[in-house]
Amino acid sequence: MHNRFCVILFALLGLGCQAPPARHVATLSDYPPAVHEAARRENAAAVTLVDGGQLDAAETHLLKAIAADAGFAAAHNNLGHVYFHQSRLVLAVREFHRAAELLPAHPEPRNNLGLVYEAAGKLDEAVDCYQQAWKLDSVRAEYLGNLARARVRRGDPAGEVLPLLTRIAQTDPRRDWAKWAQEMIAKRPVNAPAP
C-alpha cells in the first residue's frame, strides 16, 4: 500500500518514485565567500560571549554560524564547548564528533570528546579519544595530562601509566600537573596493582 501511494503521489507531482540523492557534506569551497564571512563573524561573536560566560547567547550565534556554513568546524567545536559547559553532554558529543569529522588531523575535537566522555564516567571512550588527540599532537601537555588522568581513574596497570606520569612530572610546564603526577607516581609503585 505504501509503495503504491508513493508511486501515485510522486507521479502526480511528476517526480517519480526514486531514492533521494545522497547526502552531501558541505565544505568551505561549497559556499560563496560572503557565507564564509557570515559564519566567521557569528563564530567570533560567540567566542566573545563564551569568554564572558554568556553561553545561551553564544549558542545562538554558533547556530547561525553553522546555518551559514555547515562545514565550519570551529563553530561545531565551539558549540560543543557551550553544550559541555551547560551539561548537555549528548549535544556536546554530537558537535565534537562533527568537528572531528571535519578536521581529521586536528587533535582538539578529540580531546574535547574525551572530556565529555570522562565527565559522563565513560572512561574507556575518554581514554580512546585522549590517545587519538595525543597521537595527533604529542607535544601539547594538556593531551598527555588528560590521557594520564583518565587512565589513572580507570585503574590501568601501574606499568602502563607510570611512563605517562613520569613524562608529566618531568616536562609539564603546569606546576599543578607536575605535582599531581609526582603524587601519583609515589602512590603507584611499578609492581603494585592499580587501585
N, CA and C atoms as an extended XYZ file, in Angstrom:
585
Properties=species:S:1:pos:R:3:atomname:S:1:resname:S:1:resid:I:1 pbc="F F F"
N         0.829       -1.186        0.000 N   MET     1
C         0.000        0.000        0.000 CA  MET     1
C         0.880        1.259        0.000 C   MET     1
N         1.927        1.264        0.853 N   HIS     2
C         2.808        2.424        0.952 CA  HIS     2
C         3.500        2.692       -0.378 C   HIS     2
N         4.026        1.622       -1.029 N   ASN     3
C         4.708        1.802       -2.313 CA  ASN     3
C         3.747        2.339       -3.376 C   ASN     3
N         2.516        1.831       -3.358 N   ARG     4
C         1.517        2.283       -4.339 CA  ARG     4
C         1.214        3.761       -4.120 C   ARG     4
N         1.057        4.156       -2.841 N   PHE     5
C         0.800        5.550       -2.511 CA  PHE     5
C         1.962        6.427       -2.981 C   PHE     5
N         3.172        5.937       -2.761 N   CYS     6
C         4.376        6.667       -3.165 CA  CYS     6
C         4.393        6.879       -4.671 C   CYS     6
N         4.093        5.837       -5.418 N   VAL     7
C         4.090        5.930       -6.872 CA  VAL     7
C         3.037        6.923       -7.342 C   VAL     7
N         1.836        6.848       -6.763 N   ILE     8
C         0.757        7.754       -7.171 CA  ILE     8
C         1.108        9.193       -6.821 C   ILE     8
N         1.556        9.429       -5.593 N   LEU     9
C         1.878       10.775       -5.151 CA  LEU     9
C         2.994       11.386       -5.994 C   LEU     9
N         4.060       10.650       -6.193 N   PHE    10
C         5.178       11.204       -6.950 CA  PHE    10
C         4.863       11.298       -8.442 C   PHE    10
N         4.015       10.402       -8.949 N   ALA    11
C         3.604       10.506      -10.354 CA  ALA    11
C         2.790       11.776      -10.553 C   ALA    11
N         1.897       12.065       -9.593 N   LEU    12
C         1.107       13.285       -9.685 CA  LEU    12
C         1.993       14.522       -9.620 C   LEU    12
N         3.039       14.452       -8.833 N   LEU    13
C         3.947       15.585       -8.702 CA  LEU    13
C         4.984       15.614       -9.812 C   LEU    13
N         5.024       14.557      -10.612 N   GLY    14
C         5.975       14.490      -11.707 CA  GLY    14
C         7.394       14.200      -11.240 C   GLY    14
N         7.560       13.609      -10.065 N   LEU    15
C         8.880       13.369       -9.523 CA  LEU    15
C         9.368       11.945       -9.703 C   LEU    15
N         8.494       11.017       -9.937 N   GLY    16
C         8.908        9.621       -9.979 CA  GLY    16
C         9.135        9.120       -8.570 C   GLY    16
N         9.285        7.840       -8.400 N   CYS    17
C         9.458        7.265       -7.065 CA  CYS    17
C        10.865        6.707       -6.957 C   CYS    17
N        11.826        7.579       -6.716 N   GLN    18
C        13.202        7.139       -6.625 CA  GLN    18
C        13.798        7.552       -5.286 C   GLN    18
N        14.894        6.939       -4.967 N   ALA    19
C        15.563        7.253       -3.701 CA  ALA    19
C        16.053        8.693       -3.725 C   ALA    19
N        16.067        9.352       -2.558 N   PRO    20
C        16.582       10.721       -2.522 CA  PRO    20
C        18.071       10.723       -2.859 C   PRO    20
N        18.581       11.843       -3.340 N   PRO    21
C        20.008       11.901       -3.670 CA  PRO    21
C        20.857       11.697       -2.420 C   PRO    21
N        22.073       11.228       -2.617 N   ALA    22
C        22.990       11.020       -1.493 CA  ALA    22
C        23.237       12.349       -0.793 C   ALA    22
N        23.351       12.283        0.511 N   ARG    23
C        23.587       13.489        1.305 CA  ARG    23
C        25.019       13.970        1.090 C   ARG    23
N        25.169       15.220        0.790 N   HIS    24
C        26.479       15.805        0.532 CA  HIS    24
C        26.946       16.551        1.783 C   HIS    24
N        28.172       16.318        2.193 N   VAL    25
C        28.750       17.052        3.303 CA  VAL    25
C        29.373       18.310        2.721 C   VAL    25
N        28.906       19.446        3.180 N   ALA    26
C        29.361       20.721        2.645 CA  ALA    26
C        30.744       21.075        3.179 C   ALA    26
N        31.554       21.633        2.328 N   THR    27
C        32.867       22.119        2.724 CA  THR    27
C        32.919       23.612        2.474 C   THR    27
N        33.988       24.250        2.943 N   LEU    28
C        34.113       25.688        2.746 CA  LEU    28
C        34.044       26.064        1.275 C   LEU    28
N        34.573       25.228        0.399 N   SER    29
C        34.580       25.559       -1.026 CA  SER    29
C        33.183       25.493       -1.648 C   SER    29
N        32.213       24.897       -0.934 N   ASP    30
C        30.856       24.802       -1.458 CA  ASP    30
C        30.050       26.089       -1.292 C   ASP    30
N        30.597       27.056       -0.594 N   TYR    31
C        29.856       28.270       -0.296 CA  TYR    31
C        30.570       29.494       -0.837 C   TYR    31
N        29.804       30.496       -1.202 N   PRO    32
C        30.443       31.741       -1.640 CA  PRO    32
C        31.124       32.424       -0.456 C   PRO    32
N        32.140       33.244       -0.722 N   PRO    33
C        32.890       33.900        0.353 CA  PRO    33
C        32.013       34.669        1.333 C   PRO    33
N        30.912       35.263        0.892 N   ALA    34
C        30.049       36.015        1.808 CA  ALA    34
C        29.503       35.122        2.914 C   ALA    34
N        29.218       33.865        2.584 N   VAL    35
C        28.715       32.939        3.597 CA  VAL    35
C        29.823       32.618        4.591 C   VAL    35
N        31.035       32.408        4.092 N   HIS    36
C        32.163       32.149        4.987 CA  HIS    36
C        32.298       33.294        5.988 C   HIS    36
N        32.220       34.505        5.473 N   GLU    37
C        32.405       35.673        6.335 CA  GLU    37
C        31.301       35.751        7.387 C   GLU    37
N        30.076       35.466        6.996 N   ALA    38
C        28.973       35.480        7.960 CA  ALA    38
C        29.215       34.432        9.049 C   ALA    38
N        29.663       33.261        8.655 N   ALA    39
C        29.942       32.203        9.634 CA  ALA    39
C        31.070       32.622       10.569 C   ALA    39
N        32.107       33.208       10.006 N   ARG    40
C        33.232       33.659       10.838 CA  ARG    40
C        32.809       34.752       11.806 C   ARG    40
N        31.988       35.684       11.333 N   ARG    41
C        31.501       36.771       12.194 CA  ARG    41
C        30.695       36.221       13.359 C   ARG    41
N        29.781       35.304       13.055 N   GLU    42
C        28.941       34.718       14.117 CA  GLU    42
C        29.788       33.931       15.104 C   GLU    42
N        30.763       33.189       14.595 N   ASN    43
C        31.645       32.411       15.472 CA  ASN    43
C        32.454       33.338       16.375 C   ASN    43
N        32.987       34.417       15.809 N   ALA    44
C        33.783       35.361       16.602 CA  ALA    44
C        32.931       36.003       17.699 C   ALA    44
N        31.704       36.360       17.363 N   ALA    45
C        30.802       36.930       18.375 CA  ALA    45
C        30.539       35.913       19.482 C   ALA    45
N        30.371       34.659       19.101 N   ALA    46
C        30.117       33.607       20.088 CA  ALA    46
C        31.307       33.415       21.024 C   ALA    46
N        32.512       33.444       20.473 N   VAL    47
C        33.708       33.261       21.304 CA  VAL    47
C        33.781       34.355       22.365 C   VAL    47
N        33.487       35.587       21.975 N   THR    48
C        33.479       36.694       22.933 CA  THR    48
C        32.443       36.454       24.021 C   THR    48
N        31.276       35.969       23.639 N   LEU    49
C        30.216       35.696       24.613 CA  LEU    49
C        30.584       34.542       25.539 C   LEU    49
N        31.221       33.502       24.992 N   VAL    50
C        31.661       32.378       25.829 CA  VAL    50
C        32.660       32.875       26.863 C   VAL    50
N        33.604       33.695       26.421 N   ASP    51
C        34.603       34.248       27.345 CA  ASP    51
C        33.942       35.045       28.461 C   ASP    51
N        32.796       35.658       28.166 N   GLY    52
C        32.060       36.424       29.166 CA  GLY    52
C        31.043       35.599       29.933 C   GLY    52
N        31.002       34.294       29.668 N   GLY    53
C        30.080       33.414       30.387 CA  GLY    53
C        28.650       33.446       29.897 C   GLY    53
N        28.405       34.042       28.745 N   GLN    54
C        27.054       34.146       28.192 CA  GLN    54
C        26.804       33.004       27.213 C   GLN    54
N        26.605       31.821       27.757 N   LEU    55
C        26.541       30.617       26.930 CA  LEU    55
C        25.293       30.548       26.055 C   LEU    55
N        24.149       30.980       26.575 N   ASP    56
C        22.922       30.916       25.771 CA  ASP    56
C        23.023       31.814       24.541 C   ASP    56
N        23.538       33.019       24.735 N   ALA    57
C        23.701       33.937       23.601 CA  ALA    57
C        24.749       33.392       22.629 C   ALA    57
N        25.812       32.799       23.160 N   ALA    58
C        26.843       32.203       22.306 CA  ALA    58
C        26.256       31.081       21.457 C   ALA    58
N        25.401       30.262       22.058 N   GLU    59
C        24.763       29.173       21.313 CA  GLU    59
C        24.001       29.711       20.111 C   GLU    59
N        23.271       30.803       20.300 N   THR    60
C        22.503       31.400       19.209 CA  THR    60
C        23.426       31.787       18.056 C   THR    60
N        24.534       32.436       18.358 N   HIS    61
C        25.473       32.856       17.318 CA  HIS    61
C        26.110       31.649       16.623 C   HIS    61
N        26.428       30.620       17.395 N   LEU    62
C        27.057       29.439       16.792 CA  LEU    62
C        26.092       28.695       15.886 C   LEU    62
N        24.836       28.630       16.272 N   LEU    63
C        23.843       28.001       15.397 CA  LEU    63
C        23.692       28.793       14.091 C   LEU    63
N        23.789       30.118       14.180 N   LYS    64
C        23.752       30.945       12.969 CA  LYS    64
C        24.992       30.698       12.110 C   LYS    64
N        26.138       30.553       12.755 N   ALA    65
C        27.376       30.282       12.006 CA  ALA    65
C        27.262       28.959       11.252 C   ALA    65
N        26.726       27.950       11.915 N   ILE    66
C        26.588       26.634       11.289 CA  ILE    66
C        25.528       26.680       10.182 C   ILE    66
N        24.485       27.467       10.389 N   ALA    67
C        23.479       27.622        9.336 CA  ALA    67
C        24.085       28.295        8.108 C   ALA    67
N        25.008       29.221        8.326 N   ALA    68
C        25.666       29.905        7.209 CA  ALA    68
C        26.690       29.017        6.523 C   ALA    68
N        27.322       28.123        7.295 N   ASP    69
C        28.356       27.243        6.741 CA  ASP    69
C        28.406       25.969        7.579 C   ASP    69
N        27.697       24.956        7.123 N   ALA    70
C        27.592       23.703        7.872 CA  ALA    70
C        28.928       22.986        8.020 C   ALA    70
N        29.901       23.338        7.195 N   GLY    71
C        31.210       22.703        7.267 CA  GLY    71
C        32.230       23.494        8.059 C   GLY    71
N        31.782       24.478        8.829 N   PHE    72
C        32.682       25.327        9.605 CA  PHE    72
C        32.991       24.617       10.927 C   PHE    72
N        34.093       23.887       10.942 N   ALA    73
C        34.440       23.019       12.073 CA  ALA    73
C        34.604       23.783       13.378 C   ALA    73
N        35.168       24.972       13.325 N   ALA    74
C        35.377       25.747       14.555 CA  ALA    74
C        34.056       26.037       15.247 C   ALA    74
N        33.014       26.323       14.485 N   ALA    75
C        31.711       26.594       15.084 CA  ALA    75
C        31.146       25.337       15.740 C   ALA    75
N        31.324       24.186       15.113 N   HIS    76
C        30.867       22.936       15.722 CA  HIS    76
C        31.629       22.669       17.029 C   HIS    76
N        32.941       22.869       16.990 N   ASN    77
C        33.756       22.648       18.181 CA  ASN    77
C        33.343       23.608       19.301 C   ASN    77
N        33.132       24.871       18.956 N   ASN    78
C        32.737       25.853       19.964 CA  ASN    78
C        31.338       25.586       20.503 C   ASN    78
N        30.439       25.122       19.642 N   LEU    79
C        29.099       24.772       20.106 CA  LEU    79
C        29.166       23.573       21.050 C   LEU    79
N        30.036       22.621       20.743 N   GLY    80
C        30.248       21.508       21.669 CA  GLY    80
C        30.731       21.994       23.013 C   GLY    80
N        31.622       22.972       23.002 N   HIS    81
C        32.130       23.569       24.244 CA  HIS    81
C        30.977       24.191       25.047 C   HIS    81
N        30.104       24.932       24.359 N   VAL    82
C        28.950       25.541       25.029 CA  VAL    82
C        28.071       24.459       25.652 C   VAL    82
N        27.749       23.439       24.867 N   TYR    83
C        26.889       22.371       25.377 CA  TYR    83
C        27.539       21.632       26.546 C   TYR    83
N        28.837       21.419       26.466 N   PHE    84
C        29.553       20.750       27.560 CA  PHE    84
C        29.404       21.547       28.850 C   PHE    84
N        29.592       22.845       28.770 N   HIS    85
C        29.514       23.685       29.963 CA  HIS    85
C        28.079       23.912       30.434 C   HIS    85
N        27.122       23.573       29.595 N   GLN    86
C        25.718       23.597       30.004 CA  GLN    86
C        25.252       22.218       30.480 C   GLN    86
N        26.180       21.269       30.552 N   SER    87
C        25.896       19.876       30.931 CA  SER    87
C        24.920       19.205       29.971 C   SER    87
N        24.932       19.601       28.729 N   ARG    88
C        24.127       18.980       27.673 CA  ARG    88
C        25.075       18.060       26.902 C   ARG    88
N        25.442       16.960       27.561 N   LEU    89
C        26.542       16.128       27.093 CA  LEU    89
C        26.259       15.432       25.767 C   LEU    89
N        25.047       14.992       25.542 N   VAL    90
C        24.721       14.314       24.284 CA  VAL    90
C        24.921       15.279       23.112 C   VAL    90
N        24.472       16.511       23.279 N   LEU    91
C        24.653       17.505       22.216 CA  LEU    91
C        26.131       17.864       22.055 C   LEU    91
N        26.858       17.922       23.159 N   ALA    92
C        28.297       18.208       23.084 CA  ALA    92
C        29.015       17.128       22.291 C   ALA    92
N        28.680       15.869       22.562 N   VAL    93
C        29.303       14.762       21.830 CA  VAL    93
C        29.015       14.894       20.337 C   VAL    93
N        27.782       15.199       19.994 N   ARG    94
C        27.410       15.335       18.575 CA  ARG    94
C        28.258       16.415       17.892 C   ARG    94
N        28.399       17.562       18.526 N   GLU    95
C        29.139       18.665       17.907 CA  GLU    95
C        30.639       18.380       17.843 C   GLU    95
N        31.199       17.780       18.889 N   PHE    96
C        32.625       17.455       18.861 CA  PHE    96
C        32.913       16.371       17.820 C   PHE    96
N        31.997       15.407       17.676 N   HIS    97
C        32.162       14.393       16.622 CA  HIS    97
C        32.157       15.052       15.243 C   HIS    97
N        31.247       15.985       15.047 N   ARG    98
C        31.164       16.663       13.757 CA  ARG    98
C        32.447       17.452       13.480 C   ARG    98
N        32.943       18.154       14.504 N   ALA    99
C        34.198       18.901       14.345 CA  ALA    99
C        35.346       17.951       14.026 C   ALA    99
N        35.378       16.794       14.681 N   ALA   100
C        36.438       15.812       14.426 CA  ALA   100
C        36.347       15.258       13.008 C   ALA   100
N        35.138       15.046       12.516 N   GLU   101
C        34.965       14.583       11.134 CA  GLU   101
C        35.480       15.625       10.143 C   GLU   101
N        35.209       16.874       10.423 N   LEU   102
C        35.611       17.950        9.520 CA  LEU   102
C        37.103       18.261        9.613 C   LEU   102
N        37.714       17.937       10.754 N   LEU   103
C        39.140       18.197       10.976 CA  LEU   103
C        39.841       16.900       11.383 C   LEU   103
N        39.993       15.947       10.478 N   PRO   104
C        40.537       14.647       10.848 CA  PRO   104
C        41.965       14.679       11.379 C   PRO   104
N        42.727       15.706       11.065 N   ALA   105
C        44.121       15.772       11.518 CA  ALA   105
C        44.302       16.707       12.714 C   ALA   105
N        43.203       17.191       13.282 N   HIS   106
C        43.295       18.148       14.384 CA  HIS   106
C        42.924       17.465       15.707 C   HIS   106
N        43.756       17.603       16.745 N   PRO   107
C        43.520       16.885       17.997 CA  PRO   107
C        42.456       17.490       18.910 C   PRO   107
N        42.195       18.776       18.821 N   GLU   108
C        41.331       19.433       19.818 CA  GLU   108
C        39.932       18.830       19.928 C   GLU   108
N        39.215       18.580       18.817 N   PRO   109
C        37.881       17.989       18.979 CA  PRO   109
C        37.920       16.619       19.662 C   PRO   109
N        38.964       15.838       19.421 N   ARG   110
C        39.074       14.527       20.061 CA  ARG   110
C        39.342       14.676       21.558 C   ARG   110
N        40.182       15.624       21.908 N   ASN   111
C        40.421       15.899       23.319 CA  ASN   111
C        39.124       16.345       24.000 C   ASN   111
N        38.375       17.198       23.325 N   ASN   112
C        37.113       17.673       23.881 CA  ASN   112
C        36.114       16.526       24.050 C   ASN   112
N        36.082       15.621       23.071 N   LEU   113
C        35.227       14.435       23.218 CA  LEU   113
C        35.634       13.641       24.451 C   LEU   113
N        36.942       13.511       24.662 N   GLY   114
C        37.425       12.809       25.846 CA  GLY   114
C        36.941       13.454       27.123 C   GLY   114
N        36.929       14.775       27.168 N   LEU   115
C        36.452       15.487       28.359 CA  LEU   115
C        34.984       15.174       28.631 C   LEU   115
N        34.183       15.132       27.567 N   VAL   116
C        32.757       14.828       27.734 CA  VAL   116
C        32.580       13.401       28.227 C   VAL   116
N        33.262       12.461       27.575 N   TYR   117
C        33.132       11.068       27.996 CA  TYR   117
C        33.625       10.871       29.430 C   TYR   117
N        34.707       11.527       29.782 N   GLU   118
C        35.216       11.403       31.150 CA  GLU   118
C        34.212       11.969       32.149 C   GLU   118
N        33.608       13.099       31.832 N   ALA   119
C        32.599       13.696       32.713 CA  ALA   119
C        31.397       12.774       32.877 C   ALA   119
N        31.096       12.001       31.836 N   ALA   120
C        29.967       11.067       31.876 CA  ALA   120
C        30.351        9.727       32.508 C   ALA   120
N        31.614        9.587       32.912 N   GLY   121
C        32.062        8.334       33.525 CA  GLY   121
C        32.367        7.234       32.523 C   GLY   121
N        32.462        7.571       31.254 N   LYS   122
C        32.776        6.586       30.207 CA  LYS   122
C        34.277        6.637       29.946 C   LYS   122
N        35.026        6.029       30.855 N   LEU   123
C        36.481        6.168       30.830 CA  LEU   123
C        37.139        5.464       29.654 C   LEU   123
N        36.598        4.343       29.199 N   ASP   124
C        37.183        3.673       28.028 CA  ASP   124
C        37.124        4.586       26.804 C   ASP   124
N        35.963        5.211       26.589 N   GLU   125
C        35.809        6.116       25.462 CA  GLU   125
C        36.703        7.349       25.629 C   GLU   125
N        36.783        7.849       26.864 N   ALA   126
C        37.624        9.020       27.127 CA  ALA   126
C        39.084        8.714       26.819 C   ALA   126
N        39.572        7.569       27.291 N   VAL   127
C        40.964        7.194       27.047 CA  VAL   127
C        41.219        7.077       25.549 C   VAL   127
N        40.294        6.472       24.828 N   ASP   128
C        40.454        6.337       23.379 CA  ASP   128
C        40.565        7.712       22.707 C   ASP   128
N        39.707        8.637       23.082 N   CYS   129
C        39.742        9.991       22.491 CA  CYS   129
C        41.035       10.714       22.856 C   CYS   129
N        41.445       10.622       24.117 N   TYR   130
C        42.685       11.282       24.537 CA  TYR   130
C        43.898       10.689       23.812 C   TYR   130
N        43.889        9.363       23.615 N   GLN   131
C        45.000        8.745       22.884 CA  GLN   131
C        45.054        9.248       21.449 C   GLN   131
N        43.884        9.387       20.827 N   GLN   132
C        43.840        9.914       19.464 CA  GLN   132
C        44.395       11.335       19.414 C   GLN   132
N        43.979       12.170       20.376 N   ALA   133
C        44.463       13.557       20.417 CA  ALA   133
C        45.975       13.589       20.619 C   ALA   133
N        46.463       12.766       21.524 N   TRP   134
C        47.893       12.757       21.827 CA  TRP   134
C        48.711       12.241       20.640 C   TRP   134
N        48.164       11.265       19.910 N   LYS   135
C        48.862       10.778       18.713 CA  LYS   135
C        48.967       11.866       17.652 C   LYS   135
N        47.961       12.709       17.575 N   LEU   136
C        47.976       13.792       16.599 CA  LEU   136
C        48.878       14.951       17.037 C   LEU   136
N        49.059       15.107       18.353 N   ASP   137
C        49.910       16.194       18.873 CA  ASP   137
C        50.513       15.742       20.201 C   ASP   137
N        51.684       15.135       20.123 N   SER   138
C        52.330       14.612       21.334 CA  SER   138
C        53.135       15.676       22.071 C   SER   138
N        53.065       16.915       21.615 N   VAL   139
C        53.801       17.996       22.263 CA  VAL   139
C        52.941       18.713       23.306 C   VAL   139
N        51.676       18.869       23.028 N   ARG   140
C        50.805       19.641       23.920 CA  ARG   140
C        50.571       18.884       25.230 C   ARG   140
N        50.946       19.507       26.327 N   ALA   141
C        50.885       18.878       27.645 CA  ALA   141
C        49.465       18.504       28.052 C   ALA   141
N        48.496       19.276       27.641 N   GLU   142
C        47.107       19.027       28.022 CA  GLU   142
C        46.634       17.644       27.585 C   GLU   142
N        47.017       17.242       26.370 N   TYR   143
C        46.539       15.963       25.856 CA  TYR   143
C        47.134       14.794       26.640 C   TYR   143
N        48.415       14.864       26.927 N   LEU   144
C        49.056       13.811       27.712 CA  LEU   144
C        48.498       13.795       29.134 C   LEU   144
N        48.309       14.966       29.718 N   GLY   145
C        47.765       15.043       31.074 CA  GLY   145
C        46.379       14.431       31.171 C   GLY   145
N        45.529       14.751       30.206 N   ASN   146
C        44.171       14.194       30.214 CA  ASN   146
C        44.202       12.680       30.040 C   ASN   146
N        45.073       12.206       29.152 N   LEU   147
C        45.208       10.767       28.945 CA  LEU   147
C        45.654       10.072       30.228 C   LEU   147
N        46.665       10.616       30.876 N   ALA   148
C        47.171       10.002       32.111 CA  ALA   148
C        46.104       10.024       33.206 C   ALA   148
N        45.411       11.154       33.369 N   ARG   149
C        44.375       11.252       34.406 CA  ARG   149
C        43.283       10.215       34.192 C   ARG   149
N        42.815       10.082       32.948 N   ALA   150
C        41.747        9.119       32.664 CA  ALA   150
C        42.222        7.691       32.889 C   ALA   150
N        43.475        7.417       32.545 N   ARG   151
C        43.997        6.058       32.759 CA  ARG   151
C        44.170        5.764       34.243 C   ARG   151
N        44.570        6.750       35.023 N   VAL   152
C        44.657        6.566       36.471 CA  VAL   152
C        43.256        6.327       37.033 C   VAL   152
N        42.296        7.144       36.620 N   ARG   153
C        40.912        6.989       37.093 CA  ARG   153
C        40.335        5.632       36.705 C   ARG   153
N        40.701        5.150       35.528 N   ARG   154
C        40.204        3.860       35.054 CA  ARG   154
C        40.857        2.704       35.797 C   ARG   154
N        42.006        2.967       36.441 N   GLY   155
C        42.698        1.918       37.181 CA  GLY   155
C        43.622        1.085       36.324 C   GLY   155
N        44.185        1.686       35.285 N   ASP   156
C        45.107        0.955       34.421 CA  ASP   156
C        46.339        0.504       35.204 C   ASP   156
N        46.979       -0.564       34.761 N   PRO   157
C        48.165       -1.083       35.456 CA  PRO   157
C        49.254       -0.019       35.584 C   PRO   157
N        49.899       -0.024       36.716 N   ALA   158
C        50.928        0.976       37.012 CA  ALA   158
C        52.026        0.980       35.955 C   ALA   158
N        52.433       -0.177       35.473 N   GLY   159
C        53.492       -0.252       34.476 CA  GLY   159
C        53.151        0.476       33.188 C   GLY   159
N        51.856        0.596       32.882 N   GLU   160
C        51.424        1.305       31.678 CA  GLU   160
C        51.256        2.803       31.915 C   GLU   160
N        50.915        3.165       33.149 N   VAL   161
C        50.625        4.562       33.463 CA  VAL   161
C        51.868        5.322       33.919 C   VAL   161
N        52.797        4.634       34.570 N   LEU   162
C        53.976        5.318       35.110 CA  LEU   162
C        54.799        6.067       34.054 C   LEU   162
N        55.006        5.540       32.855 N   PRO   163
C        55.750        6.331       31.865 CA  PRO   163
C        55.062        7.656       31.521 C   PRO   163
N        53.740        7.647       31.470 N   LEU   164
C        53.000        8.878       31.200 CA  LEU   164
C        53.173        9.865       32.353 C   LEU   164
N        53.012        9.343       33.580 N   LEU   165
C        53.145       10.192       34.760 CA  LEU   165
C        54.558       10.760       34.882 C   LEU   165
N        55.553        9.936       34.576 N   THR   166
C        56.951       10.392       34.650 CA  THR   166
C        57.190       11.521       33.665 C   THR   166
N        56.664       11.373       32.461 N   ARG   167
C        56.842       12.431       31.463 CA  ARG   167
C        56.176       13.726       31.919 C   ARG   167
N        54.993       13.611       32.503 N   ILE   168
C        54.297       14.802       33.002 CA  ILE   168
C        55.101       15.442       34.136 C   ILE   168
N        55.564       14.620       35.060 N   ALA   169
C        56.320       15.138       36.202 CA  ALA   169
C        57.589       15.852       35.757 C   ALA   169
N        58.197       15.376       34.693 N   GLN   170
C        59.480       15.928       34.244 CA  GLN   170
C        59.354       17.077       33.248 C   GLN   170
N        58.276       17.100       32.470 N   THR   171
C        58.235       18.066       31.368 CA  THR   171
C        57.031       18.998       31.352 C   THR   171
N        55.998       18.708       32.112 N   ASP   172
C        54.784       19.531       32.026 CA  ASP   172
C        55.046       20.916       32.612 C   ASP   172
N        54.816       21.984       31.838 N   PRO   173
C        55.067       23.335       32.341 CA  PRO   173
C        54.044       23.787       33.396 C   PRO   173
N        52.961       23.062       33.523 N   ARG   174
C        51.943       23.410       34.519 CA  ARG   174
C        52.333       22.781       35.858 C   ARG   174
N        52.654       23.601       36.814 N   ARG   175
C        53.165       23.106       38.106 CA  ARG   175
C        52.179       22.181       38.817 C   ARG   175
N        50.897       22.514       38.764 N   ASP   176
C        49.918       21.667       39.449 CA  ASP   176
C        49.859       20.271       38.834 C   ASP   176
N        50.027       20.175       37.513 N   TRP   177
C        50.020       18.871       36.863 CA  TRP   177
C        51.293       18.090       37.187 C   TRP   177
N        52.432       18.772       37.197 N   ALA   178
C        53.685       18.091       37.546 CA  ALA   178
C        53.610       17.563       38.977 C   ALA   178
N        53.065       18.361       39.868 N   LYS   179
C        52.924       17.932       41.270 CA  LYS   179
C        51.962       16.738       41.370 C   LYS   179
N        50.836       16.803       40.658 N   TRP   180
C        49.887       15.691       40.659 CA  TRP   180
C        50.553       14.410       40.164 C   TRP   180
N        51.318       14.514       39.086 N   ALA   181
C        51.994       13.336       38.536 CA  ALA   181
C        52.981       12.761       39.540 C   ALA   181
N        53.701       13.610       40.229 N   GLN   182
C        54.646       13.134       41.244 CA  GLN   182
C        53.912       12.409       42.370 C   GLN   182
N        52.770       12.930       42.775 N   GLU   183
C        51.969       12.277       43.814 CA  GLU   183
C        51.462       10.917       43.343 C   GLU   183
N        51.021       10.848       42.099 N   MET   184
C        50.532        9.572       41.557 CA  MET   184
C        51.659        8.555       41.445 C   MET   184
N        52.846        9.003       41.071 N   ILE   185
C        53.997        8.107       40.984 CA  ILE   185
C        54.310        7.542       42.367 C   ILE   185
N        54.274        8.390       43.372 N   ALA   186
C        54.570        7.948       44.742 CA  ALA   186
C        53.543        6.933       45.232 C   ALA   186
N        52.315        7.041       44.772 N   LYS   187
C        51.239        6.131       45.205 CA  LYS   187
C        51.220        4.819       44.420 C   LYS   187
N        51.906        4.752       43.259 N   ARG   188
C        51.772        3.605       42.381 CA  ARG   188
C        53.128        2.980       42.068 C   ARG   188
N        53.691        2.202       42.988 N   PRO   189
C        54.925        1.507       42.654 CA  PRO   189
C        54.713        0.616       41.427 C   PRO   189
N        55.768        0.407       40.679 N   VAL   190
C        55.658       -0.314       39.393 CA  VAL   190
C        55.029       -1.691       39.553 C   VAL   190
N        55.326       -2.408       40.609 N   ASN   191
C        54.827       -3.780       40.760 CA  ASN   191
C        53.504       -3.866       41.487 C   ASN   191
N        52.973       -2.736       41.938 N   ALA   192
C        51.717       -2.768       42.683 CA  ALA   192
C        50.545       -2.780       41.708 C   ALA   192
N        49.438       -3.456       42.091 N   PRO   193
C        48.249       -3.423       41.233 CA  PRO   193
C        47.607       -2.049       41.294 C   PRO   193
N        46.878       -1.728       40.254 N   ALA   194
C        46.150       -0.449       40.211 CA  ALA   194
C        45.091       -0.434       41.291 C   ALA   194
N        44.763        0.763       41.843 N   PRO   195
C        43.740        0.838       42.898 CA  PRO   195
C        42.373        0.473       42.376 C   PRO   195
